[in-house]
Amino acid sequence: MAELVLGVESSCDETGLALYEKGVGLRGEVLFSQTEIHAPFGGVVPELAARDHVRRLPLLWRELQKRSGLARADAVAVTSGPGLIGALLVGVSFARALAYAWQVPLLPVHHLEGHLLAPLLEGELPLPAVALLVSGGHSQLIAMRALGQYELLGDTLDDAAGEAFDKAAKILGLPYPGGPALAALAERGDASRFALPRPMLDRPGLDFSFSGLKTAFRLQAERLAVEDRQGRADLAASFQQAIVDTLVEKTRRALRQTGFGQLIVAGGVSANRLLRTSLQAALAPLAQVHFPSIRHSTDNAAMIALAGSIHLEKAKAALYPLKARARWPLEEL
């Protein structure tokens, strides 16, 4: 049975390759971030992202070969959705070419499932569990009953948490990427200074909404003097605290609703320090909390290779006609 899987990630603005071997673990990984390319525009430009993936993937493959000492794999796993369609097409085309040349299975991986499984890179992942998936495009609570058996419990009705962070950072004139910049500014602030709303906590259900919080933030920001550095830090801290409080309380409700004793936190926002400490402190009586490492919280190929390795047993043939999907509901797996 094939064991070594090459993972390919190109869903947005990170280009990644990784080799994962079942029973051994990660054999090597390389990652290139396009932050400097998109920084002048204040956000990801899809066409620039796709073009840079074309340039980087062959270079990264050669680098990974040198680092790992491995020239090929027994299967290729690739992020085939959801994501930016042009960026996805580059990764899928690259993966199809390698799988065809090697005559090995080609495995489509759902980007969000990759994030959900990322904590497995650090050790065991007990299921069933509630998963809090928080990123630039998603804020979701998911019941993970078993591998491949996922039920959406709550979703964002508008802005995702990461998107709200980025938009708030832009309002304050912080550099791209906005989320980490706002979190860094918040560390110097007083989170109790500004009374910002905790969206949808006054009603039942597990859905999220951050557009109203973003509006309240903008109104407060407009009242601040440009030179009021402490005020900006206090506002950033208050905003971050409002998002974290909302995520923690909704997650608490999901754990109580399901009765599960395990919590998985994944996605780029899971790297936020305040969110990590708050979830651990508030939810430890209800569940054991699992995080990916900081480097595997954001988009990476290691989680794609791992997911491919898990699904490899189901692969019966090379799926060279595999297509990219800009939209792909997790429940369709």
C-alpha positions as CSV (number, residue, x, y, z in Angstrom):
1,M,0.0,0.0,0.0
2,A,1.3,3.4,-0.9
3,E,2.5,5.4,2.1
4,L,4.3,8.6,1.0
5,V,2.0,11.5,-0.1
6,L,2.9,14.8,-1.6
7,G,0.6,17.6,-0.6
8,V,0.1,20.7,-2.8
9,E,-1.5,23.9,-1.5
10,S,-2.3,26.9,-3.6
11,S,-5.9,28.0,-2.6
12,C,-5.0,31.6,-2.0
13,D,-1.8,33.5,-1.3
14,E,0.5,30.7,0.1
15,T,2.3,28.3,-2.2
16,G,3.1,25.1,-0.3
17,L,4.4,21.5,-0.8
18,A,4.9,18.8,1.8
19,L,5.7,15.1,2.1
20,Y,3.8,13.1,4.7
21,E,4.4,9.4,5.3
22,K,1.9,7.3,7.2
23,G,3.3,5.9,10.4
24,V,6.3,8.3,10.2
25,G,4.9,11.8,10.0
26,L,6.1,14.9,8.1
27,R,9.1,14.2,5.9
28,G,9.5,17.7,4.7
29,E,7.7,20.9,3.8
30,V,8.3,24.2,2.0
31,L,6.1,27.3,2.0
32,F,6.2,30.6,0.2
33,S,4.0,33.5,1.4
34,Q,2.9,36.1,-1.1
35,T,2.5,38.8,1.6
36,E,5.0,41.2,0.0
37,I,3.3,40.8,-3.4
38,H,-0.2,41.8,-2.2
39,A,0.8,44.3,0.5
40,P,0.8,47.4,-1.8
41,F,-2.9,46.6,-2.7
42,G,-4.0,46.0,0.9
43,G,-5.4,42.5,0.1
44,V,-5.0,39.5,-2.2
45,V,-5.2,40.2,-5.9
46,P,-6.4,36.8,-7.4
47,E,-4.6,37.2,-10.8
48,L,-1.3,38.0,-9.1
49,A,-1.7,35.1,-6.7
50,A,-2.3,32.6,-9.6
51,R,0.7,33.9,-11.6
52,D,3.0,33.6,-8.6
53,H,1.9,30.0,-7.9
54,V,2.9,29.2,-11.5
55,R,6.4,30.6,-10.9
56,R,6.9,29.1,-7.4
57,L,5.6,25.5,-7.6
58,P,8.4,24.1,-9.7
59,L,11.0,25.9,-7.6
60,L,9.5,24.7,-4.4
61,W,9.4,21.1,-5.6
62,R,13.1,21.2,-6.4
63,E,13.8,22.7,-2.9
64,L,11.6,20.0,-1.2
65,Q,13.5,17.3,-3.1
66,K,16.8,18.6,-1.8
67,R,15.6,19.0,1.8
68,S,13.9,15.6,2.0
69,G,16.2,13.5,-0.2
70,L,13.0,12.1,-1.8
71,A,12.5,12.3,-5.6
72,R,8.8,11.2,-5.9
73,A,5.8,10.1,-3.9
74,D,3.3,7.3,-3.9
75,A,0.3,9.6,-4.2
76,V,-0.4,13.3,-4.8
77,A,-2.9,15.2,-2.7
78,V,-4.0,18.7,-3.8
79,T,-6.3,21.4,-2.4
80,S,-9.1,21.3,-5.1
81,G,-11.4,23.7,-3.3
82,P,-12.7,26.0,-1.9
83,G,-10.6,29.0,-2.8
84,L,-9.6,31.4,-5.5
85,I,-10.4,29.5,-8.7
86,G,-7.3,30.7,-10.6
87,A,-5.0,29.8,-7.8
88,L,-6.6,26.4,-7.3
89,L,-6.3,25.6,-11.0
90,V,-2.6,26.2,-10.9
91,G,-2.1,23.7,-8.0
92,V,-4.5,21.2,-9.5
93,S,-2.7,21.3,-12.8
94,F,0.7,20.9,-11.2
95,A,-0.5,18.0,-9.1
96,R,-2.2,16.3,-12.1
97,A,1.0,16.5,-14.1
98,L,3.1,14.9,-11.3
99,A,0.5,12.2,-10.6
100,Y,0.3,11.4,-14.4
101,A,4.1,11.2,-14.7
102,W,4.5,9.0,-11.7
103,Q,1.3,7.0,-12.5
104,V,0.1,7.3,-8.9
105,P,-3.3,8.3,-7.4
106,L,-4.3,11.9,-7.4
107,L,-6.4,12.8,-4.3
108,P,-8.7,15.9,-4.1
109,V,-8.6,17.5,-0.6
110,H,-11.1,19.9,0.8
111,H,-9.2,22.9,2.1
112,L,-11.4,23.2,5.2
113,E,-11.0,19.6,6.1
114,G,-7.3,20.1,5.8
115,H,-7.5,22.7,8.5
116,L,-9.7,20.5,10.7
117,L,-7.2,17.7,10.5
118,A,-4.1,20.0,11.0
119,P,-3.9,19.3,14.8
120,L,-3.2,15.6,13.9
121,L,0.2,16.8,12.8
122,E,0.9,17.4,16.5
123,G,-0.5,14.0,17.8
124,E,-3.8,12.2,18.3
125,L,-7.1,13.7,17.4
126,P,-9.9,12.2,19.5
127,L,-13.3,12.1,17.9
128,P,-16.2,13.0,18.1
129,A,-15.4,16.7,18.6
130,V,-16.7,20.2,18.1
131,A,-14.5,22.2,15.7
132,L,-14.2,25.9,15.7
133,L,-12.9,26.9,12.2
134,V,-11.9,30.6,12.1
135,S,-10.1,32.1,9.1
136,G,-10.3,35.0,6.7
137,G,-13.2,33.5,4.9
138,H,-14.9,31.2,7.4
139,S,-16.3,31.3,11.0
140,Q,-17.9,28.0,11.5
141,L,-18.8,25.5,14.3
142,I,-18.7,21.9,13.0
143,A,-19.6,18.6,14.6
144,M,-16.9,16.2,13.7
145,R,-18.5,12.8,14.4
146,A,-15.8,10.8,12.6
147,L,-13.3,11.3,9.8
148,G,-15.3,12.5,6.8
149,Q,-18.5,12.9,8.8
150,Y,-19.0,16.6,9.4
151,E,-22.2,18.5,10.4
152,L,-22.3,22.3,10.1
153,L,-23.7,23.7,13.4
154,G,-23.1,27.4,12.9
155,D,-21.8,29.7,10.2
156,T,-21.1,33.3,9.6
157,L,-24.0,35.4,8.2
158,D,-21.7,38.0,6.8
159,D,-18.1,38.8,7.7
160,A,-15.9,36.0,9.0
161,A,-13.8,36.7,12.1
162,G,-10.5,37.0,10.1
163,E,-12.2,39.2,7.5
164,A,-13.4,41.5,10.3
165,F,-9.9,41.7,11.7
166,D,-8.5,42.7,8.3
167,K,-11.2,45.3,7.7
168,A,-10.7,46.8,11.2
169,A,-7.0,47.0,10.6
170,K,-7.5,48.8,7.3
171,I,-9.8,51.3,9.1
172,L,-6.9,52.1,11.4
173,G,-4.4,52.3,8.5
174,L,-2.4,49.3,9.7
175,P,-0.3,47.4,7.1
176,Y,-1.2,44.2,5.4
177,P,-1.8,41.5,6.6
178,G,-4.2,43.3,8.9
179,G,-5.2,40.6,11.4
180,P,-1.7,40.1,12.9
181,A,-1.0,43.8,12.8
182,L,-4.2,44.6,14.7
183,A,-3.5,41.8,17.3
184,A,0.0,43.3,17.8
185,L,-1.4,46.8,18.4
186,A,-4.0,45.3,20.7
187,E,-1.3,44.0,23.1
188,R,-0.6,47.6,24.1
189,G,-4.2,48.5,24.6
190,D,-6.9,48.5,27.3
191,A,-9.7,46.2,26.1
192,S,-12.2,47.7,28.6
193,R,-12.1,51.2,27.3
194,F,-14.6,50.9,24.5
195,A,-18.0,49.2,24.9
196,L,-18.3,47.2,21.6
197,P,-21.1,44.8,20.9
198,R,-20.9,41.0,21.2
199,P,-22.9,40.1,18.1
200,M,-25.8,37.6,18.4
201,L,-25.1,36.5,21.9
202,D,-28.5,37.8,22.9
203,R,-30.3,35.2,20.8
204,P,-30.2,31.4,20.5
205,G,-28.3,29.5,17.9
206,L,-24.7,29.1,16.8
207,D,-24.4,31.4,13.8
208,F,-22.0,34.4,13.8
209,S,-22.3,37.9,12.5
210,F,-19.4,40.5,12.7
211,S,-20.6,43.2,10.3
212,G,-22.4,45.2,13.1
213,L,-19.3,45.0,15.3
214,K,-17.2,46.3,12.4
215,T,-19.6,49.2,12.0
216,A,-19.4,50.0,15.7
217,F,-15.6,49.9,15.5
218,R,-15.5,52.2,12.5
219,L,-17.7,54.8,14.3
220,Q,-15.4,54.8,17.3
221,A,-12.3,55.0,15.1
222,E,-13.7,58.1,13.4
223,R,-13.9,59.9,16.8
224,L,-10.3,59.3,17.5
225,A,-7.7,61.9,16.8
226,V,-5.0,60.7,14.3
227,E,-2.3,61.3,16.9
228,D,-4.1,59.4,19.6
229,R,-1.9,56.3,19.6
230,Q,-3.1,54.9,22.9
231,G,-6.7,55.4,21.8
232,R,-6.0,53.3,18.7
233,A,-4.4,50.6,20.7
234,D,-7.3,50.6,23.2
235,L,-9.8,50.4,20.4
236,A,-7.9,47.5,18.7
237,A,-7.8,45.7,22.1
238,S,-11.6,46.3,22.6
239,F,-12.3,45.0,19.1
240,Q,-10.2,41.9,19.5
241,Q,-11.8,41.1,22.9
242,A,-15.3,41.5,21.5
243,I,-14.5,38.9,18.7
244,V,-12.8,36.5,21.2
245,D,-15.7,36.7,23.7
246,T,-18.2,36.0,20.9
247,L,-16.2,33.0,19.6
248,V,-15.7,31.6,23.1
249,E,-19.4,31.8,24.1
250,K,-20.7,30.4,20.8
251,T,-18.2,27.5,21.1
252,R,-19.3,26.9,24.7
253,R,-22.9,26.6,23.5
254,A,-21.8,24.1,20.8
255,L,-20.1,21.9,23.3
256,R,-23.1,21.9,25.6
257,Q,-25.5,21.2,22.6
258,T,-23.5,18.2,21.3
259,G,-22.2,16.9,24.6
260,F,-18.8,16.3,23.0
261,G,-15.8,16.5,25.3
262,Q,-13.2,17.5,22.6
263,L,-12.7,20.8,20.9
264,I,-10.6,21.4,17.8
265,V,-9.6,25.0,16.9
266,A,-8.3,25.5,13.4
267,G,-7.9,28.1,10.7
268,G,-5.6,31.2,10.5
269,V,-7.3,33.0,13.4
270,S,-6.6,30.1,15.6
271,A,-3.0,31.5,15.8
272,N,-4.4,34.5,17.7
273,R,-2.8,34.4,21.2
274,L,-5.8,35.9,23.0
275,L,-8.2,33.4,21.4
276,R,-6.0,30.5,22.4
277,T,-5.6,31.4,26.0
278,S,-9.3,32.4,26.3
279,L,-10.6,29.2,24.9
280,Q,-8.3,27.1,27.1
281,A,-9.2,29.1,30.2
282,A,-13.0,29.3,29.6
283,L,-13.7,25.8,28.1
284,A,-11.3,23.6,29.9
285,P,-14.1,22.4,32.3
286,L,-16.1,21.3,29.3
287,A,-13.6,19.9,26.8
288,Q,-10.0,19.1,26.0
289,V,-8.8,21.8,23.5
290,H,-6.6,20.9,20.5
291,F,-4.8,23.4,18.4
292,P,-2.5,23.0,15.4
293,S,1.0,24.5,15.8
294,I,1.2,28.2,14.9
295,R,3.0,27.4,11.6
296,H,0.2,24.9,10.6
297,S,-2.6,27.2,11.6
298,T,-2.5,29.2,8.4
299,D,-2.6,27.7,4.9
300,N,0.0,25.0,4.4
301,A,0.7,21.8,2.4
302,A,1.4,19.6,5.4
303,M,-2.3,19.5,6.4
304,I,-3.1,18.7,2.8
305,A,-0.6,15.8,2.6
306,L,-1.9,14.5,5.9
307,A,-5.5,14.6,4.7
308,G,-4.5,12.9,1.5
309,S,-2.8,10.1,3.5
310,I,-5.9,9.5,5.5
311,H,-8.1,9.3,2.4
312,L,-5.5,7.3,0.4
313,E,-7.1,3.9,1.4
314,K,-10.2,5.0,-0.5
315,A,-8.4,5.8,-3.7
316,K,-8.7,3.1,-6.2
317,A,-7.2,4.8,-9.3
318,A,-5.5,7.9,-10.4
319,L,-8.1,10.7,-10.8
320,Y,-6.3,12.7,-13.5
321,P,-9.5,14.6,-14.6
322,L,-9.9,16.1,-11.1
323,K,-11.2,19.7,-11.2
324,A,-10.9,22.8,-9.0
325,R,-13.9,24.0,-7.1
326,A,-14.2,27.6,-6.0
327,R,-17.2,26.6,-3.8
328,W,-17.4,23.3,-2.1
329,P,-19.6,22.7,1.0
330,L,-17.9,20.6,3.6
331,E,-21.0,18.5,4.1
332,E,-20.6,17.2,0.5
333,L,-17.5,15.2,1.4
